């Protein structure tokens, strides 16, 4: 069973992929009021030198659910005889009326 964040709680973890100073020191997830959030945190210092954690919350974007691939209909390459006959009869009638077939 996958871990699921309970409502009004969350977790932060050290950002092991931090490469630049503007990237967060901590990242994580939270659920507040039933809404999932992505959390980013930066370790900062007050003027007196005390450390604190500055947080940013962004609504987590839902991953678009992939639509199932449409079922491939089996192709029936055969044209029913009645259809061929009707089309042929219509073309023959049209050409006869134009004087093309005797």
C-alpha positions, -999 to 999 in steps of 0.1 A, spaced: 0 0 0 14 34 -10 19 61 15 -9 86 16 -7 120 33 -35 125 59 -55 157 59 -39 187 76 -4 170 77 27 168 55 63 160 53 96 177 43 128 161 32 163 173 25 166 183 -12 194 160 -24 192 175 -59 199 212 -49 224 227 -74 217 265 -70 211 288 -40 176 297 -51 165 260 -51 148 248 -19 168 231 9 138 210 17 109 197 -4 78 177 4 40 173 3 11 183 25 -27 179 24 -46 208 38 -84 209 37 -84 179 13 -61 198 -12 -27 184 -20 2 209 -19 39 208 -29 60 223 -2 94 240 -7 115 252 22 146 273 26 168 274 57 174 311 65 188 332 93 173 360 112 193 392 118 203 378 152 216 346 135 189 322 145 179 297 118 143 293 106 126 276 77 109 297 51 81 278 33 63 280 0 31 261 -8 19 254 -43 -13 234 -52 0 201 -66 -9 197 -102 -27 165 -110 -11 143 -135 -33 141 -166 -48 107 -167 -39 89 -198 -69 80 -219 -70 43 -227 -60 35 -262 -91 32 -285 -99 -4 -293 -89 -12 -329 -119 -21 -349 -114 -51 -371 -115 -39 -406 -137 -58 -430 -123 -51 -465 -151 -69 -482 -179 -47 -497 -212 -64 -496 -225 -75 -530 -257 -55 -527 -237 -24 -522 -216 -31 -553 -247 -39 -573 -265 -8 -562 -235 15 -570 -230 -2 -603 -267 1 -612 -266 38 -603 -235 45 -624 -249 24 -653 -282 43 -651 -264 77 -650 -242 69 -679 -271 55 -700 -290 87 -694 -260 106 -707 -258 85 -738 -225 68 -727 -238 32 -725 -260 16 -751 
